Amino acid sequence: MKWERYIQSDLDSCKILVLNLRQMDNKSPNDDAIFHLISGSYLARIGAFKQSIDHLNQAKLYFLQLQDFELLTKILNEIGICFHLSGNRQEATYYYEQSMLCGKKADDELLSILAEINLAKLYIEDEKYVAAFTQLQHYISISKKYEKFEALSNAYAALVDLYLRKEDIPFALKYAKELQYVAGRTNNQNIMLRALTNQAILAFYNEENDKAEDLFHQILHLRKQQNHPLKLSDAYFNLAGYYIEFNIETAKKYLDSAYKIAIDNQAYSLQEDILLFKQKELNDSFATEEIKALRRIIEKERKVLLKSLETMQNEAIEKKTSRHFILISTLIIVILGLLIFGSIKKIFK
């Protein structure tokens, strides 16, 4: 689904989708439930956790009635992500596990592992490396069975992260090669570029600076061909991260390019990441002020969106109440009519 791609890589497009869905007239109950699912998923990513849970629970109730295990699996995973992002790790674990159990009831076996990668990432963050490794091995086995290369690339990227955190470079390199192999089995350029990025990072860790520099420039060249602004901004940002160790002026040049793209595309989270990098690595006091201004803009837009969604929910409740009122009024009229008709019959007997 398009909204799932947006959630993964393009939150600004997801916001537009949410607003467009909100403005749809005469939504069916199914459309309304999908709207709540997408809204809840988006709101979790912008930090509106309470509102996110409210929307996701509304979607959950509808699809629970239908026993739609496919969408229930996705909703439970999204609730887990919401709790994960909010820092409630216990609830996140519970909902990831519930999603995996629900997925086993669906026709598609892949749904049973939808939340498994997220649970593994949570374990990695908590330094529960054995548990994370176990989950990832199972996730990889099912993904291989169905030749799901994107899922495999996610798993190998997670394993690279796991071993980098453990400072075990040989094993990180091993799984980076697995990721590279998967990339070679698919025409998906995003997977190939993810593999190249991991190679560049590992080369940097191994102090193979010429190799890392060359790979980061290859990635930038390919991102320019892709014409995906946010991914191009990321490529500039990665090069800035590389050059900050050797050539501050060159690093600043790439940071400026990354930042301009982020501003042009209103990519607030990416803007904030770049400004935080400037603040930390360059001791840029102006960046500190820009971060404050940006966060005010983000909060303002968040409030506008939440108000818009709240208005929509109130309108839906009013419409529902109005329909109930009309139905009850009609029933009363019918009943009164029958009573009157019955009385008239008695009089003329």
Secondary structure, 3 states (H helix, E strand, C coil): CHHHHHHHHCHHHHHHHHHHHHCCCCCCHHHHHHHHHHHHHHHHHCCCHHHHHHHHHHHHHHHHHHCCHHHHHHHHHHHHHHHHHHCCHHHHHHHHHHHHHHHCCCCCHHHHHCCHHHHHHHHHHCCCHHHHHHHHHHHHHHHHHCCCHHHHHHHHHHHHHHHHHCCCHHHHHHHHHHHHHHHHCCCCHHHHHHHHHHHHHHHHHCCCHHHHHHHHHHHHHHHHHHCCHHHHHHHHHHHHHHHCCCCHHHHHHHHHHHHHHHHHCCCHHHHHHHHHHHHHHHCCHHHHHHHHHHHHHHHHHHHHHHHHHHHHHHHHHHHHHHHHHHHHHHHHHHHHHHHHHHHHHHHCC
